[in-house]
């Protein structure tokens, strides 16, 4: 019996409680999700694309699910000490899967912008949420179908037509529970035509010694001519597991940049699927992973070009030390209807110890002759000559190693288009490579949310 069975049984037993703790559009898709799960199982290492990460094993432990919406203990004030990033932002908090607004968010949110609980939005704006919820996510993914079956809350972000936010929206997600807990949460982000927004999300473990599992599905709808920057940072614990799936749909002339930074974790699988549906689009996915101890980081990206004259770029880099493991599988598909596409994919990795392991699998699926596409992957070790040179100039070995690894990550950090966030990430990477906590808990100022 696979891990999926226990969650389907839970849904059938607690159907009324799950529906009562949620609303409208979320409940409407549950029957379709249940049907999609019939006869299925969560992917394990025998499934294509999951050779190094078993989702079935991630979900197998007996995690509780807060279907009754019990208020779990959490020091929400500690979220304001988050140094990821230390920029002026419109701040909201997710405690497990429950949305908690902050006073600065409620006071400073511009007219025409919605940032609120997804369940509450489904009540207040049923037509709006119903139009977009589930429109990009794919129920043929077992993980997405399970999330759709169980998710009761999350975040709804709606940027009205022509609105350009001058402050980032920041979502600080806190895993906090006295027992092992599964948090199925949903983020729905809609950018109407000609709008612009930057969205920052960061995951933290407030009960680091308690096992936790996050099932996260993010849907991004980019209207014509819109521009969305999304930066996701994970700084959790060795007892944390996270399965995150991001789906984006781009209309003509839209521009999406997604950055995924795994600084500290237990087991993580991130998936990115972008569908370019209109011409003249820009799509960028960048990822960084720093592994040590027994950490496992798996990123899988897919960009489908279904319209002409668009450009995409994927850049992922890993630094793996100790017995940590990494995996990257990326694909570019150019359909017959997408001539004059330019698409590029790069994966570069450093194994800083003899016991670290990396799996990489880039792929191109090209069904059009009028394209410029390339992919490449390399895995190696720190440059011995560079280390020798630095040590001959009096730099200690560990400091020299850290400097080389930090320099290796520079071009990933530089893909972040928000300058303040880019600077903050450089500091976080430096601290992480030095073996210090990546989050800035010693910071007395904290996030500037006013």
VMD Tcl script that draws the C-alpha trace (Angstrom):
set ca {
  {0.00 0.00 0.00}
  {1.46 3.35 -1.05}
  {1.53 6.51 1.01}
  {-1.27 8.05 -1.06}
  {-3.89 5.67 0.32}
  {-3.76 7.09 3.86}
  {-4.51 10.61 2.59}
  {-7.36 9.49 0.35}
  {-8.83 7.62 3.33}
  {-8.42 10.73 5.46}
  {-10.25 12.83 2.88}
  {-13.14 10.39 2.67}
  {-13.44 10.23 6.45}
  {-13.08 14.00 6.99}
  {-14.69 15.35 3.81}
  {-17.19 17.54 5.64}
  {-14.53 19.02 7.96}
  {-12.19 19.75 5.07}
  {-14.95 21.49 3.12}
  {-16.13 23.45 6.16}
  {-12.60 24.71 6.81}
  {-12.29 26.05 3.28}
  {-14.54 27.67 0.67}
  {-16.02 27.85 -2.83}
  {-13.49 27.33 -5.60}
  {-11.22 25.19 -3.45}
  {-14.02 22.78 -2.62}
  {-15.30 22.72 -6.20}
  {-12.15 21.02 -7.52}
  {-11.93 18.31 -4.86}
  {-14.12 15.77 -6.72}
  {-11.97 16.16 -9.84}
  {-8.83 15.73 -7.74}
  {-10.19 12.58 -6.11}
  {-11.05 11.14 -9.51}
  {-7.57 11.97 -10.81}
  {-6.04 10.02 -7.91}
  {-7.99 6.83 -8.54}
  {-5.63 3.93 -9.13}
  {-2.57 6.17 -8.84}
  {0.36 6.35 -6.44}
  {2.82 9.06 -5.56}
  {6.02 8.91 -7.65}
  {8.91 6.88 -6.31}
  {12.41 6.36 -7.66}
  {11.12 4.01 -10.36}
  {9.15 6.86 -11.98}
  {10.67 8.88 -14.81}
  {11.92 12.22 -13.54}
  {12.04 11.06 -9.91}
  {15.10 8.79 -10.07}
  {16.71 10.43 -7.03}
  {13.69 11.55 -5.00}
  {10.80 9.41 -3.86}
  {7.69 11.48 -3.19}
  {6.04 8.34 -1.86}
  {8.72 8.08 0.84}
  {8.33 11.77 1.72}
  {4.60 11.30 2.40}
  {4.84 7.82 3.95}
  {5.31 8.82 7.64}
  {2.20 9.34 9.75}
  {1.84 13.10 9.38}
  {-1.17 14.78 10.90}
  {-3.31 17.17 8.85}
  {-5.05 20.06 10.57}
  {-8.44 19.53 8.93}
  {-10.28 21.07 11.90}
  {-8.30 24.32 11.59}
  {-7.02 24.24 15.18}
  {-4.90 27.27 16.08}
  {-1.47 25.78 16.63}
  {1.05 27.54 18.91}
  {3.49 29.78 17.06}
  {5.54 32.83 17.94}
  {4.39 34.93 15.00}
  {6.42 37.89 16.27}
  {9.59 35.95 15.46}
  {8.74 36.25 11.78}
  {9.60 39.93 12.00}
  {13.19 38.93 12.87}
  {13.49 37.25 9.50}
  {16.43 38.56 7.53}
  {15.27 36.95 4.28}
  {15.30 39.50 2.85}
  {15.89 42.69 4.81}
  {14.00 44.93 2.41}
  {11.00 47.19 2.68}
  {8.03 44.96 1.88}
  {4.32 44.33 2.26}
  {4.52 41.47 4.74}
  {2.15 38.59 5.43}
  {2.67 35.33 7.31}
  {1.65 31.74 6.73}
  {1.59 29.59 9.87}
  {1.68 26.12 8.34}
  {-1.12 26.70 5.80}
  {-3.03 29.47 7.63}
  {-2.79 33.05 6.34}
  {-2.02 35.74 8.94}
  {-2.02 39.37 7.71}
  {0.12 42.01 9.38}
  {-0.94 45.53 10.30}
  {1.50 47.14 7.83}
  {0.07 44.98 5.04}
  {-3.51 45.99 5.83}
  {-2.59 49.67 6.15}
  {-0.29 50.01 3.14}
  {-1.80 47.73 0.50}
  {-2.49 49.89 -2.61}
  {-5.93 50.12 -4.14}
  {-6.45 47.47 -6.80}
  {-4.18 44.93 -5.09}
  {-5.45 41.95 -3.10}
  {-3.23 39.98 -0.71}
  {-5.26 37.76 1.59}
  {-6.24 34.29 2.69}
  {-7.12 32.15 -0.32}
  {-10.09 30.63 1.49}
  {-11.37 34.09 2.45}
  {-10.87 35.33 -1.09}
  {-12.93 32.42 -2.39}
  {-15.78 33.73 -0.22}
  {-15.41 37.43 -1.03}
  {-14.41 37.14 -4.70}
  {-15.89 33.81 -5.85}
  {-15.94 34.63 -9.58}
  {-12.38 35.96 -9.57}
  {-10.88 33.05 -7.63}
  {-13.03 30.53 -9.49}
  {-11.76 31.84 -12.84}
  {-8.09 31.25 -12.01}
  {-7.86 28.57 -9.30}
  {-6.75 25.32 -10.92}
  {-6.37 26.94 -14.35}
  {-2.59 26.45 -14.52}
  {-2.00 23.52 -12.15}
  {-2.29 20.06 -13.65}
  {-4.30 17.34 -11.97}
  {-2.43 14.71 -13.98}
  {0.37 15.31 -11.48}
  {-0.38 13.10 -8.48}
  {1.25 15.56 -6.10}
  {-0.86 18.44 -7.41}
  {-4.03 16.36 -7.29}
  {-3.34 15.42 -3.66}
  {-2.70 19.06 -2.77}
  {-5.95 20.06 -4.49}
  {-7.78 17.36 -2.54}
  {-6.53 18.50 0.89}
  {-5.64 22.22 0.64}
  {-7.89 24.44 2.78}
  {-6.05 27.76 2.70}
  {-3.04 29.62 1.40}
  {-2.49 33.01 -0.22}
  {-4.35 34.88 -2.95}
  {-2.46 37.70 -4.66}
  {-4.19 39.74 -7.35}
  {-2.52 42.70 -9.07}
  {-5.05 44.80 -10.98}
  {-4.62 45.88 -14.58}
  {-1.86 48.44 -15.09}
  {-0.82 48.54 -11.42}
  {2.92 48.55 -10.76}
  {3.86 47.83 -7.17}
  {6.89 49.71 -5.87}
  {7.24 47.44 -2.81}
  {7.66 43.66 -2.86}
  {4.98 41.43 -1.38}
  {6.64 39.13 1.14}
  {5.16 35.89 2.45}
  {6.98 34.40 5.45}
  {5.94 30.76 5.83}
  {6.47 29.21 9.26}
  {6.22 25.48 9.94}
  {5.17 25.18 13.57}
  {3.51 22.21 15.24}
  {4.07 20.12 18.40}
  {3.69 16.89 16.37}
  {4.62 15.74 12.87}
  {2.41 17.73 10.52}
  {1.59 17.89 6.81}
  {0.71 21.40 5.60}
  {-1.00 21.39 2.19}
  {-0.99 25.02 1.09}
  {-1.83 26.88 -2.09}
  {-0.62 30.16 -3.57}
  {-2.59 31.76 -6.39}
  {-0.89 34.75 -8.03}
  {-2.67 36.72 -10.76}
  {-1.04 39.64 -12.58}
  {-3.54 41.35 -14.85}
  {-2.35 42.92 -18.15}
  {0.40 45.57 -17.90}
  {0.88 45.06 -14.16}
  {4.17 44.57 -12.31}
  {4.96 42.95 -8.97}
  {7.77 41.34 -7.01}
  {6.84 38.49 -4.66}
  {9.19 37.07 -2.04}
  {8.48 33.85 -0.18}
  {10.64 32.28 2.51}
  {10.19 29.06 4.47}
  {11.35 28.64 8.08}
  {11.03 25.85 10.66}
  {9.88 27.24 14.01}
  {9.92 23.75 15.59}
  {13.11 22.43 13.93}
  {13.26 19.18 15.89}
  {9.73 18.13 14.88}
  {9.28 16.41 11.51}
  {7.25 18.49 9.06}
  {6.11 18.15 5.47}
  {4.95 20.96 3.21}
  {2.91 20.25 0.09}
  {2.87 23.51 -1.85}
  {1.30 24.33 -5.20}
  {1.85 27.78 -6.68}
  {-0.15 29.01 -9.69}
  {1.04 32.11 -11.54}
  {-1.09 33.76 -14.20}
  {0.81 36.43 -16.14}
  {-1.50 38.60 -18.23}
  {-0.49 40.37 -21.42}
  {2.46 42.70 -20.91}
  {2.76 41.92 -17.21}
  {6.02 41.43 -15.32}
  {6.36 39.20 -12.27}
  {9.47 38.48 -10.21}
  {9.23 35.61 -7.73}
  {12.01 34.71 -5.30}
  {11.64 31.69 -3.03}
  {14.10 30.98 -0.21}
  {14.12 27.87 1.96}
  {15.91 27.98 5.31}
  {14.33 25.19 7.35}
  {15.85 22.22 9.20}
  {17.08 18.65 8.84}
  {13.64 17.41 9.95}
  {11.84 19.31 7.20}
  {10.54 17.92 3.93}
  {9.08 20.07 1.17}
  {7.38 19.25 -2.12}
  {6.78 22.46 -4.05}
  {5.21 22.66 -7.52}
  {5.03 25.96 -9.39}
  {2.93 26.36 -12.54}
  {3.01 29.54 -14.62}
  {1.00 30.54 -17.68}
  {2.24 33.46 -19.74}
  {0.22 35.55 -22.14}
  {1.66 37.71 -24.94}
  {4.49 40.04 -23.99}
  {4.69 38.94 -20.36}
  {7.92 38.61 -18.42}
  {8.49 36.13 -15.56}
  {11.63 35.67 -13.48}
  {11.68 32.91 -10.85}
  {14.52 32.42 -8.38}
  {14.68 29.41 -6.05}
  {17.30 29.37 -3.29}
  {17.72 26.36 -0.99}
  {20.05 27.35 1.84}
  {19.21 24.83 4.56}
  {16.73 21.94 4.49}
  {16.15 18.25 4.99}
  {14.60 16.80 1.81}
  {13.32 19.12 -0.92}
  {11.77 18.61 -4.34}
  {10.99 21.76 -6.33}
  {9.21 21.59 -9.68}
  {8.73 24.45 -12.14}
  {6.49 24.27 -15.21}
  {6.07 27.34 -17.42}
  {3.73 27.42 -20.40}
  {4.45 30.24 -22.84}
  {1.09 30.74 -24.52}
  {1.64 34.09 -26.26}
  {4.36 35.62 -28.43}
  {7.20 37.92 -27.33}
  {7.49 36.52 -23.80}
  {10.49 36.37 -21.48}
  {10.93 33.49 -19.03}
  {13.77 33.03 -16.57}
  {14.26 30.32 -13.94}
  {17.32 30.35 -11.71}
  {18.15 28.09 -8.82}
  {20.80 27.76 -6.16}
  {21.33 24.92 -3.70}
  {23.88 24.72 -0.89}
  {24.01 21.27 0.68}
  {25.85 19.87 3.68}
  {25.34 17.03 6.13}
  {22.57 14.77 4.79}
  {20.64 17.45 2.88}
  {18.89 16.44 -0.34}
  {17.87 19.04 -2.93}
  {16.07 18.15 -6.17}
  {15.00 20.72 -8.78}
  {13.02 19.89 -11.89}
  {12.19 22.56 -14.47}
  {10.18 22.55 -17.67}
  {9.50 25.37 -20.11}
  {7.12 24.84 -23.03}
  {7.26 27.32 -25.91}
  {3.88 27.23 -27.63}
  {4.01 30.67 -29.29}
  {6.59 32.39 -31.53}
  {9.36 34.87 -30.81}
  {9.84 34.21 -27.11}
  {12.98 33.72 -25.06}
  {13.71 31.57 -22.01}
  {16.71 30.84 -19.84}
  {17.32 28.31 -17.06}
  {20.36 28.50 -14.76}
  {20.89 26.18 -11.78}
  {23.96 25.80 -9.58}
  {24.70 23.48 -6.67}
  {27.48 23.37 -4.08}
  {27.35 20.06 -2.21}
  {29.50 19.16 0.78}
  {29.71 16.27 3.29}
  {27.18 13.55 2.32}
  {24.60 15.86 0.76}
  {22.96 14.94 -2.54}
  {21.48 16.94 -5.37}
  {19.47 16.37 -8.51}
  {18.51 18.53 -11.46}
  {16.35 17.61 -14.43}
  {15.41 20.34 -16.86}
  {13.61 20.37 -20.19}
  {12.89 22.81 -22.98}
  {10.09 22.01 -25.42}
  {9.57 24.05 -28.56}
  {6.33 23.19 -30.35}
  {5.72 23.47 -34.11}
  {3.77 26.71 -33.44}
  {6.77 28.47 -31.84}
  {9.26 29.57 -34.53}
  {12.04 32.05 -33.72}
  {12.31 30.76 -30.15}
  {15.50 31.32 -28.17}
  {15.89 28.96 -25.21}
  {18.92 28.12 -23.10}
  {19.57 25.85 -20.11}
  {22.66 25.55 -17.91}
  {23.42 23.42 -14.86}
  {26.76 23.76 -13.03}
  {27.73 21.89 -9.87}
  {30.60 21.64 -7.39}
  {31.16 18.60 -5.19}
  {33.16 19.90 -2.24}
  {33.65 16.46 -0.67}
  {34.27 12.93 -1.92}
  {30.95 11.72 -0.45}
  {28.68 14.34 -2.06}
  {26.62 13.19 -5.04}
  {24.92 14.99 -7.96}
  {22.51 13.76 -10.65}
  {21.83 15.93 -13.68}
  {19.69 15.38 -16.76}
  {19.14 18.27 -19.22}
  {16.74 17.71 -22.12}
  {15.72 19.43 -25.36}
  {12.51 18.61 -27.25}
  {12.61 20.67 -30.45}
  {9.84 20.40 -33.02}
  {10.70 23.51 -35.02}
  {13.67 24.39 -37.23}
  {13.62 28.17 -36.67}
  {15.10 28.19 -33.16}
  {18.22 28.91 -31.14}
  {18.43 26.42 -28.28}
  {21.19 24.94 -26.16}
  {21.75 23.08 -22.92}
  {24.73 22.02 -20.88}
  {25.69 20.49 -17.55}
  {28.97 20.11 -15.68}
  {29.90 18.62 -12.31}
  {33.35 19.05 -10.81}
  {35.36 19.98 -7.76}
  {36.94 23.17 -6.48}
  {39.86 24.37 -8.58}
  {43.05 23.04 -6.92}
  {45.22 25.62 -8.66}
  {43.04 28.46 -7.42}
  {43.13 27.03 -3.90}
  {46.92 26.71 -4.07}
  {47.28 30.28 -5.31}
  {45.04 31.67 -2.55}
  {46.82 29.67 0.17}
  {50.19 30.87 -1.12}
  {48.92 34.39 -0.52}
  {48.22 33.59 3.12}
  {44.50 32.78 2.91}
  {43.53 29.81 5.17}
  {42.18 26.74 3.38}
  {38.60 26.96 4.71}
  {38.37 30.66 3.92}
  {39.72 30.04 0.41}
  {37.16 27.27 -0.15}
  {34.35 29.54 0.99}
  {35.50 32.38 -1.26}
  {35.60 30.12 -4.32}
  {32.15 28.68 -3.59}
  {30.69 32.13 -3.05}
  {32.17 33.36 -6.34}
  {30.70 30.28 -8.05}
  {27.19 31.34 -6.98}
  {27.53 34.96 -8.06}
  {25.82 34.71 -11.44}
  {22.77 32.99 -9.89}
  {22.43 35.77 -7.32}
  {22.83 38.31 -10.13}
  {19.71 36.96 -11.86}
  {17.62 38.52 -9.05}
  {16.33 41.77 -10.49}
  {15.57 43.52 -7.17}
  {18.79 45.17 -6.03}
  {18.07 45.13 -2.29}
  {17.18 41.44 -2.42}
  {20.24 40.67 -4.53}
  {22.50 42.31 -1.94}
  {20.74 40.49 0.88}
  {21.19 37.14 -0.81}
  {24.91 37.69 -1.19}
  {25.11 38.13 2.58}
  {22.98 35.03 3.23}
  {25.09 32.89 0.91}
  {28.27 34.07 2.61}
  {26.88 33.17 6.04}
  {25.61 29.81 4.86}
  {28.92 28.82 3.29}
  {30.66 29.88 6.50}
  {28.51 27.35 8.38}
  {26.34 29.98 10.07}
  {22.56 30.22 10.09}
  {21.38 31.77 6.86}
  {18.52 33.60 8.54}
  {19.49 36.79 10.25}
  {18.05 35.97 13.68}
  {20.59 38.16 15.42}
  {19.33 41.18 13.47}
  {17.72 43.71 15.80}
  {15.89 45.55 13.04}
  {14.31 42.66 11.20}
  {12.22 42.97 8.08}
  {11.25 46.51 7.24}
  {7.57 45.95 6.66}
  {6.35 49.52 7.05}
}
mol new
graphics top color blue
foreach p $ca { graphics top sphere $p radius 0.5 }
foreach p [lrange $ca 0 end-1] q [lrange $ca 1 end] { graphics top cylinder $p $q radius 0.2 }
display resetview
